[in-house]
Every structure is written in C-alpha cells, then in structure tokens.
C-alpha cells in the first residue's frame, strides 16, 4: 500500500514538473518573440541615426540646418537638467488629457444616441459629417477669437478633434452589429438593458476601441495646433521658441517628444485593445 502511494506521489510530482517546464518554455518563447520583434523594428531607426550622425560629422550638411543626433541629445540633457522639459511636458499632457476626455466623452455619448435612434441619425449625422470636414487650422483662429488665448481655447481645439473619431466609430460599431444576434436575443427573451450590455456593446467594442485609438491620435495633433498658434507653455511653445531663435536642436526635441509620447499612448491603447478583445480569432498576418 505504501509503495503504491509513493509511486502515485512520484507520478503526480512528475506531471507537475512537466507542466511547469512547459509553462517556462512558453514564457521564454513569448519573451524571445517580443525581443525579436523589437530588434527587427529597431533596425531601420538605428541605421538612419548612424547615417545621420556620420553625415553630420563629415560636414555634409550644416548643423544649423540639420543638427546631429548627439547635438539633439545634448539639448535634451540641458532641458532635463534645467527642469524646463518636465514643466512643459506636464502642461501639454494635462491639456491633451482634458481635451480628449471632454471631446471623447461627448463623442461616445452622441455615437450611442445616434447609433440607437435612427431619427437622431437623420437629424444630427449630416451636420456632424459637415463639421468633421473642417480642418483644425481653419477652425482654430475662430475658437481663439471666441475664447481668447487662454487654456479654454486650447482645450476646445483638442476636444473638437477628439469628438469626431469617437462619434463616428461608436456609431458604426453599433450599426455594424449583426442583425441575427438581435433575433437570438428575442428568442432568449432578453430585456432592452440586457440587449445593450450583453449583446450590442460587446459586439460594438472593436469599433469603439478603434475610435478611442484614433481619438487619442487626433487629440495629440490638436494639441500641436493649439500650442503652435498661441501658447506660452508646453511642447508646442518650445518648438515655436526654437523657430524664433533659429535653434533647430530645440525644434527637433519638441518634434521627437510629440512622436515618442504619441507612440507610447497609441501602444497603450493597442495593448488594451488586445487584452479586451482577446476572444476575437482575427488574422495576425
């Protein structure tokens, strides 16, 4: 009896060990794939930086026209050391976040209303589509005329950009829900609230998350417009200041910050998208 128990415990221990080894193998494989993807994605940028630096060192272009990566890095260091970079960056992030939350929330609300009520589509959608075609640079002077050069005008410009992608993709996400699902809901006697929360919202979630992603991107572009037109603080102000003082290094610093922060935020939204939509069996290439 004791021999049988001992054999059984050894077998259980062996199974547990093999499972842990398999999990460890999966983790290593996943990590290796991520590192491999990162290395492949970094080849082109690193190569361009090396060519750029070597060309600058050989004097193929003027530093005042196109500063080398090392000169731009030196400007980064001086801004970080003086504390200016953190101050201007925090102001820009705050403006972008407030504008996105206001514009995105209103867009989400109207997307739901117009998506659910067809009469509202006939009433509101043509006007929204017409306003959507007005470029940021065309509407910005009018917003500044109405609200002045303060924070309100900048947030309104950002919110204006955030509204339309959120509205459009929420509306399309709801309208693209398969009608057969509603027939199933009728068979299962789903109430109206159950249809919305258990059927429509999960089916519309891919479109809504795409709207969030594009809305964040347009908010970031709106921030650039708002700060370049009239601002005394923020990353856009640094770019303007660099232009006025013919400091190409400072302009590059502002451009790089806009690019890096925009990419980080976009990657965060994509990560949320993959996490919340893990149930989808979509083509990965």
Backbone torsions as a table, in degrees:
resi	resn	phi	psi	omega
1	UNK	NA	-45.7	-179.5
2	UNK	-65.3	-36.3	178.0
3	UNK	-63.3	-39.8	179.9
4	UNK	-65.5	-42.8	178.5
5	UNK	-62.1	-42.1	-179.7
6	UNK	-64.5	-41.7	178.6
7	UNK	-63.4	-41.5	179.8
8	UNK	-64.1	-42.3	-179.8
9	UNK	-66.7	-37.1	178.4
10	UNK	-65.8	-40.2	178.8
11	UNK	-64.4	-42.9	178.1
12	UNK	-62.0	-42.5	179.1
13	UNK	-63.2	-38.8	179.3
14	UNK	-65.8	-41.0	178.4
15	UNK	-64.0	-44.0	178.7
16	UNK	-62.2	-39.1	-179.7
17	UNK	-66.5	-42.2	179.8
18	UNK	-65.3	-37.2	178.1
19	UNK	-65.0	-43.2	179.4
20	UNK	-65.2	-36.4	177.2
21	UNK	-65.2	-40.5	177.9
22	UNK	-64.2	-42.7	178.3
23	UNK	-62.4	-41.7	178.8
24	UNK	-63.7	-39.1	178.1
25	UNK	-64.3	-42.0	178.8
26	UNK	-63.4	-42.6	178.8
27	UNK	-61.7	-46.2	-179.6
28	UNK	-62.9	-41.9	179.4
29	UNK	-63.4	-43.1	179.3
30	UNK	-63.4	-44.3	179.3
31	UNK	-62.9	-42.3	-180.0
32	UNK	-63.5	-40.0	178.4
33	UNK	-63.8	-40.7	-180.0
34	UNK	-66.8	-43.2	178.6
35	UNK	-63.2	-42.6	179.1
36	UNK	-60.8	-44.1	178.0
37	UNK	-62.0	-42.0	-179.6
38	UNK	-63.5	-43.9	-179.2
39	UNK	-63.6	-44.1	179.5
40	UNK	-62.0	-42.9	179.9
41	UNK	-68.6	-24.3	-177.0
42	UNK	-88.4	-10.1	-175.2
43	UNK	-60.7	-51.6	-175.9
44	UNK	-64.6	-49.3	178.7
45	UNK	-59.1	-43.0	-179.4
46	UNK	-64.3	-42.3	179.4
47	UNK	-62.1	-43.2	178.9
48	UNK	-63.9	-39.9	179.1
49	UNK	-63.7	-41.5	179.5
50	UNK	-64.0	-46.5	179.2
51	UNK	-62.2	-42.6	179.1
52	UNK	-59.5	-48.7	-178.1
53	UNK	-64.8	-45.1	-179.1
54	UNK	-63.7	-41.2	179.3
55	UNK	-63.3	-40.0	177.7
56	UNK	-66.0	-42.2	179.0
57	UNK	-64.0	-31.5	178.9
58	UNK	-81.1	-3.5	177.9
59	UNK	75.2	27.6	-179.8
60	UNK	-73.9	-17.6	175.2
61	UNK	-148.4	159.0	-177.0
62	UNK	-76.8	137.2	178.0
63	UNK	-61.6	-28.9	177.9
64	UNK	-71.6	-23.6	177.9
65	UNK	-88.3	-46.7	-179.1
66	UNK	-143.2	92.4	179.9
67	UNK	-66.1	153.0	-179.9
68	UNK	-76.4	161.7	177.7
69	UNK	-55.3	-35.5	179.7
70	UNK	-68.1	-37.0	176.6
71	UNK	-66.6	-39.5	177.3
72	UNK	-66.0	-40.1	177.9
73	UNK	-62.9	-37.7	177.5
74	UNK	-63.9	-38.5	177.2
75	UNK	-65.9	-39.7	174.9
76	UNK	-56.4	-48.8	-177.8
77	UNK	-60.9	-41.8	-179.2
78	UNK	-66.9	-37.8	178.5
79	UNK	-68.3	-39.0	178.0
80	UNK	-66.5	-42.9	-178.1
81	UNK	-64.7	-36.8	-179.0
82	UNK	-79.7	-14.5	-179.1
83	UNK	85.8	-1.5	-178.9
84	UNK	-66.3	-39.4	-175.5
85	UNK	-62.1	-48.4	-179.3
86	UNK	-63.4	-36.9	-179.8
87	UNK	-65.3	-50.9	-177.9
88	UNK	-68.5	-37.2	-179.6
89	UNK	-66.8	-41.3	179.9
90	UNK	-63.8	-37.0	178.9
91	UNK	-67.3	-43.8	179.6
92	UNK	-63.6	-43.6	179.4
93	UNK	-63.5	-38.8	179.4
94	UNK	-64.6	-44.6	178.5
95	UNK	-61.2	-46.7	-178.3
96	UNK	-63.4	-41.4	-178.4
97	UNK	-65.9	-45.2	-179.3
98	UNK	-64.8	-45.5	179.7
99	UNK	-62.2	-41.8	179.3
100	UNK	-65.5	-44.3	-178.3
101	UNK	-62.7	-41.4	-179.6
102	UNK	-69.6	-55.6	-177.3
103	UNK	-64.8	-42.7	-179.8
104	UNK	-65.0	-39.8	179.7
105	UNK	-65.4	-43.9	178.7
106	UNK	-65.3	-41.2	178.2
107	UNK	-62.8	-41.2	178.1
108	UNK	-63.0	-43.0	180.0
109	UNK	-62.3	-49.9	-179.1
110	UNK	-69.0	-31.8	175.8
111	UNK	-62.1	-41.7	176.8
112	UNK	-64.4	-48.6	-176.1
113	UNK	-62.2	-48.7	-178.3
114	UNK	-69.6	-33.4	178.3
115	UNK	-66.9	-36.7	-177.1
116	UNK	-85.6	-31.0	-173.5
117	UNK	-115.0	112.7	-175.0
118	UNK	-67.3	-33.2	179.6
119	UNK	-63.4	-36.1	176.8
120	UNK	-67.9	-30.6	176.4
121	UNK	-62.4	-46.8	179.4
122	UNK	-64.1	-32.1	-175.6
123	UNK	-81.9	-43.3	-169.2
124	UNK	-104.5	-35.7	-170.8
125	UNK	-59.8	-41.7	178.9
126	UNK	-59.4	-39.5	179.4
127	UNK	-67.3	-42.8	179.1
128	UNK	-62.9	-40.3	-179.3
129	UNK	-66.5	-35.3	177.7
130	UNK	-68.8	-44.4	179.6
131	UNK	-66.5	-30.9	-179.1
132	UNK	-62.4	-28.4	-175.9
133	UNK	-80.2	-6.3	179.1
134	UNK	-79.5	121.5	-178.6
135	UNK	-66.9	156.0	178.1
136	UNK	-54.5	-47.2	-175.2
137	UNK	-66.3	-24.3	179.8
138	UNK	-78.9	-38.4	-176.6
139	UNK	-87.1	-23.1	-175.6
140	UNK	-58.4	-45.8	179.3
141	UNK	-59.9	-36.7	179.2
142	UNK	-67.4	-40.7	178.2
143	UNK	-63.8	-40.3	178.4
144	UNK	-66.7	-37.0	177.2
145	UNK	-63.1	-39.1	-179.7
146	UNK	-75.0	-43.5	-170.4
147	UNK	-109.3	-2.9	179.3
148	UNK	82.3	-172.3	-177.3
149	UNK	-92.7	10.0	-177.6
150	UNK	-78.8	-166.9	-177.0
151	UNK	-68.3	-30.5	-175.3
152	UNK	-60.7	-45.1	-177.7
153	UNK	-63.5	-38.8	-179.7
154	UNK	-65.7	-43.4	-179.8
155	UNK	-67.2	-36.3	178.0
156	UNK	-65.0	-41.7	177.8
157	UNK	-61.0	-44.2	179.9
158	UNK	-66.6	-44.6	-179.5
159	UNK	-63.9	-36.0	178.1
160	UNK	-60.8	-41.3	178.1
161	UNK	-70.8	-35.5	-177.4
162	UNK	-73.0	-25.4	-173.2
163	UNK	-64.7	-49.2	-166.5
164	UNK	-68.6	-45.7	177.3
165	UNK	-61.9	-38.1	-179.3
166	UNK	-66.1	-42.9	179.2
167	UNK	-63.5	-50.0	-173.5
168	UNK	-63.5	-47.9	-173.9
169	UNK	-77.3	-25.9	172.0
170	UNK	-68.8	-45.6	177.9
171	UNK	-59.5	-48.4	-179.6
172	UNK	-67.3	-36.5	178.6
173	UNK	-60.8	-40.6	179.3
174	UNK	-71.0	-43.5	-177.0
175	UNK	-71.6	-20.0	-179.6
176	UNK	-90.2	4.2	175.9
177	UNK	-65.2	131.7	-177.7
178	UNK	-60.5	128.3	-178.3
179	UNK	-64.8	-23.5	178.9
180	UNK	-64.8	-28.4	178.3
181	UNK	-65.0	-34.0	177.8
182	UNK	-68.8	-34.9	176.9
183	UNK	-66.0	-38.8	175.7
184	UNK	-63.6	-40.4	179.7
185	UNK	-62.7	-36.5	177.7
186	UNK	-66.6	-40.2	178.8
187	UNK	-63.2	-38.4	-179.5
188	UNK	-84.3	2.6	178.6
189	UNK	58.1	44.0	176.4
190	UNK	-70.3	136.8	172.2
191	UNK	-72.9	172.5	-179.1
192	UNK	-62.8	-42.2	-179.7
193	UNK	-66.3	-38.2	177.7
194	UNK	-65.9	-38.4	177.6
195	UNK	-61.0	-40.8	-177.3
196	UNK	-69.0	-51.2	-170.8
197	UNK	-85.9	-26.7	-177.7
198	UNK	-101.3	-14.0	-173.6
199	UNK	-124.8	-60.1	-171.9
200	UNK	-70.5	-49.5	-176.5
201	UNK	-62.4	-46.6	176.9
202	UNK	-60.5	-39.3	-179.9
203	UNK	-70.1	-31.4	-178.7
204	UNK	-88.1	-7.8	-174.1
205	UNK	-58.1	-40.6	177.3
206	UNK	-57.1	-42.7	178.5
207	UNK	-67.2	-39.6	-179.7
208	UNK	-64.9	-42.8	179.5
209	UNK	-67.7	-34.5	173.7
210	UNK	-63.8	-38.6	175.6
211	UNK	-62.4	-40.4	176.7
212	UNK	-60.9	-45.4	-178.2
213	UNK	-61.4	-47.1	179.8
214	UNK	-70.2	-34.4	178.6
215	UNK	-64.8	-40.9	176.1
216	UNK	-62.4	-41.9	-179.2
217	UNK	-64.4	-45.0	-179.5
218	UNK	-68.9	-32.5	175.2
219	UNK	-60.8	-41.9	179.6
220	UNK	-64.9	-40.5	175.7
221	UNK	-65.7	-39.2	177.4
222	UNK	-62.6	-35.9	176.6
223	UNK	-61.2	-42.9	178.6
224	UNK	-58.9	-48.3	-179.9
225	UNK	-60.7	-47.1	-176.7
226	UNK	-61.8	-41.9	-176.0
227	UNK	-80.4	-26.8	178.9
228	UNK	-76.6	-32.3	-177.8
229	UNK	-72.3	-45.5	-179.6
230	UNK	-164.9	102.7	179.8
231	UNK	-158.1	147.2	175.9
232	UNK	-108.9	0.8	179.8
233	UNK	-147.6	156.3	177.9
234	UNK	109.7	169.9	-178.7
235	UNK	-66.1	-37.4	176.8
236	UNK	-61.1	-37.0	176.0
237	UNK	-63.2	-39.9	177.5
238	UNK	-60.5	-40.9	178.7
239	UNK	-64.2	-44.8	178.4
240	UNK	-62.2	-41.7	179.2
241	UNK	-63.2	-40.3	176.9
242	UNK	-64.3	-37.8	178.2
243	UNK	-64.8	-44.5	-178.6
244	UNK	-65.5	-29.7	-177.9
245	UNK	-104.2	11.8	179.7
246	UNK	53.3	41.0	178.9
247	UNK	-104.3	92.4	-178.6
248	UNK	-63.5	-32.9	179.6
249	UNK	-60.6	-42.8	-179.0
250	UNK	-67.3	-38.2	177.6
251	UNK	-63.2	-43.7	178.7
252	UNK	-63.5	-37.7	178.0
253	UNK	-59.2	-47.3	179.3
254	UNK	-62.5	-43.4	-179.7
255	UNK	-63.4	-43.6	-179.3
256	UNK	-64.7	-39.8	178.9
257	UNK	-63.1	-45.7	177.7
258	UNK	-58.4	-42.7	-178.1
259	UNK	-67.2	-45.9	-175.7
260	UNK	-68.0	-47.9	-179.9
261	UNK	-63.0	-41.4	178.0
262	UNK	-60.4	-41.8	179.0
263	UNK	-67.1	-40.8	179.8
264	UNK	-62.1	-45.5	-179.2
265	UNK	-65.6	-42.1	178.8
266	UNK	-62.9	-40.6	178.7
267	UNK	-65.1	-36.7	177.2
268	UNK	-62.9	-44.5	179.2
269	UNK	-65.5	-38.8	177.9
270	UNK	-65.3	-37.4	177.6
271	UNK	-63.9	-43.2	176.6
272	UNK	-62.3	-39.1	178.8
273	UNK	-61.8	-46.0	178.7
274	UNK	-64.7	-36.6	-178.0
275	UNK	-70.1	-44.2	-176.5
276	UNK	-81.4	-20.2	-179.5
277	UNK	-112.9	30.2	-178.8
278	UNK	-65.2	-18.0	-179.6
279	UNK	-74.1	-15.0	-178.5
280	UNK	-77.3	136.1	177.2
281	UNK	-103.2	71.1	-174.4
282	UNK	-95.9	160.4	-179.1
283	UNK	-69.2	132.1	-177.0
284	UNK	-106.8	0.5	179.7
285	UNK	90.8	NA	NA
